[in-house]
């Protein structure tokens, strides 16, 4: 077991944050982004609801890495205003920082790893929101 439900319930909830940019993308007819973000949210929440080494973990790790590559690529193409670029860089720094310390603290068995993973999801949501917003404005 990676972590018990008492710890991961907050990560399941933060996985649902990905539904916010998904809904916004859907409302603005970016159906590909909407479905990818919805799928990412469901895969993540499904894994964290029972965090064990299993096929659900493998799918979560693979899909999240593919989504990261896709959205970083989209960020380079679509985020073109200085203000948004600054927010994107600050947020990306938060993504890397909180993911790294989430993994570090989890391996050290420190309970604060959950808060770091939730913050990682929050910063990822900001990044995805920026990409969706700029994808809409460049249509």
C-alpha positions as CSV (number, residue, x, y, z in Angstrom):
1,X,0.0,0.0,0.0
2,X,1.3,3.4,-0.9
3,X,-0.9,5.3,1.6
4,X,-4.1,4.7,3.6
5,X,-7.5,6.4,2.8
6,X,-7.1,8.7,5.8
7,X,-4.2,10.3,4.0
8,X,-5.3,10.1,0.4
9,X,-8.8,11.3,0.7
10,X,-7.5,14.9,0.3
11,X,-5.6,13.9,-2.8
12,X,-8.7,12.4,-4.3
13,X,-10.5,15.7,-3.7
14,X,-7.6,17.7,-5.2
15,X,-7.7,15.4,-8.2
16,X,-11.1,16.8,-8.9
17,X,-9.7,20.3,-9.3
18,X,-8.7,19.1,-12.8
19,X,-12.4,19.2,-13.6
20,X,-12.4,23.0,-13.4
21,X,-10.3,23.6,-16.5
22,X,-12.0,20.6,-18.1
23,X,-15.4,22.2,-17.7
24,X,-14.1,25.5,-19.0
25,X,-12.5,23.9,-22.0
26,X,-15.8,22.1,-22.7
27,X,-17.8,25.3,-22.4
28,X,-15.5,26.9,-25.0
29,X,-15.7,24.0,-27.5
30,X,-12.1,22.7,-26.8
31,X,-13.5,19.2,-26.6
32,X,-10.1,17.4,-26.9
33,X,-8.7,19.3,-23.9
34,X,-11.9,18.8,-22.0
35,X,-11.9,15.1,-22.4
36,X,-8.2,14.7,-21.6
37,X,-8.5,16.7,-18.4
38,X,-11.7,14.9,-17.4
39,X,-9.9,11.6,-18.0
40,X,-6.9,12.7,-16.0
41,X,-9.0,13.7,-13.1
42,X,-10.8,10.4,-13.1
43,X,-7.6,8.3,-13.4
44,X,-6.0,10.3,-10.6
45,X,-9.0,10.1,-8.3
46,X,-9.4,6.4,-9.0
47,X,-5.8,5.7,-8.1
48,X,-5.7,7.8,-5.0
49,X,-9.0,6.3,-3.6
50,X,-7.1,3.1,-3.0
51,X,-3.4,3.9,-3.4
52,X,-1.7,0.6,-4.0
53,X,0.9,-0.7,-6.4
54,X,-1.4,-1.9,-9.2
55,X,-2.4,-1.3,-12.8
56,X,-4.3,1.9,-11.6
57,X,-1.0,3.3,-10.4
58,X,0.7,2.5,-13.6
59,X,-2.0,4.1,-15.7
60,X,-2.0,7.2,-13.4
61,X,1.8,7.6,-13.7
62,X,1.8,7.1,-17.5
63,X,-1.2,9.3,-18.2
64,X,0.0,12.1,-15.9
65,X,3.4,12.2,-17.6
66,X,1.8,12.3,-21.1
67,X,-0.5,15.1,-20.0
68,X,2.5,17.0,-18.6
69,X,4.3,16.7,-21.9
70,X,1.2,17.7,-23.8
71,X,0.4,20.7,-21.6
72,X,4.0,22.0,-21.4
73,X,4.1,21.9,-25.2
74,X,0.8,23.7,-25.5
75,X,2.1,26.3,-22.9
76,X,5.0,27.1,-25.2
77,X,2.7,27.6,-28.2
78,X,-0.2,29.4,-26.6
79,X,0.9,31.4,-23.6
80,X,2.3,34.5,-25.2
81,X,1.6,37.4,-22.9
82,X,4.2,38.5,-20.4
83,X,1.9,38.4,-17.4
84,X,0.7,34.9,-18.2
85,X,4.2,33.7,-18.8
86,X,5.3,35.0,-15.4
87,X,2.3,33.3,-13.8
88,X,3.1,30.1,-15.7
89,X,6.8,30.1,-14.6
90,X,5.9,30.7,-11.0
91,X,3.2,28.1,-11.1
92,X,5.5,25.6,-12.9
93,X,8.1,26.2,-10.2
94,X,5.4,25.4,-7.6
95,X,4.5,22.2,-9.5
96,X,8.1,21.0,-9.5
97,X,8.7,22.0,-5.9
98,X,5.6,20.5,-4.4
99,X,5.9,17.3,-6.4
100,X,9.5,16.8,-5.4
101,X,8.8,17.3,-1.7
102,X,5.7,15.3,-1.8
103,X,7.8,12.3,-3.1
104,X,10.6,13.1,-0.7
105,X,8.4,13.4,2.4
106,X,6.4,10.3,1.5
107,X,9.6,8.2,1.2
108,X,10.6,9.7,4.6
109,X,7.2,8.7,6.1
110,X,6.4,12.3,7.0
111,X,2.7,13.0,7.2
112,X,3.1,16.4,5.5
113,X,3.6,14.7,2.1
114,X,-0.2,14.8,1.6
115,X,-0.4,18.6,1.9
116,X,2.5,18.9,-0.6
117,X,0.8,16.6,-3.1
118,X,-2.5,18.5,-2.7
119,X,-0.6,21.8,-3.4
120,X,1.1,20.1,-6.4
121,X,-2.4,19.4,-7.8
122,X,-3.4,23.0,-7.1
123,X,-0.5,24.4,-9.1
124,X,-1.1,21.9,-11.9
125,X,-4.7,23.1,-12.1
126,X,-3.4,26.7,-12.5
127,X,-1.1,25.6,-15.3
128,X,-3.9,23.7,-17.1
129,X,-6.2,26.7,-16.6
130,X,-3.7,29.0,-18.2
131,X,-3.2,26.7,-21.2
132,X,-6.9,26.3,-21.7
133,X,-7.6,30.0,-21.5
134,X,-4.8,30.9,-23.9
135,X,-5.9,28.1,-26.3
136,X,-9.4,29.7,-26.4
137,X,-8.0,33.2,-27.0
138,X,-5.8,32.0,-29.9
139,X,-8.8,30.4,-31.7
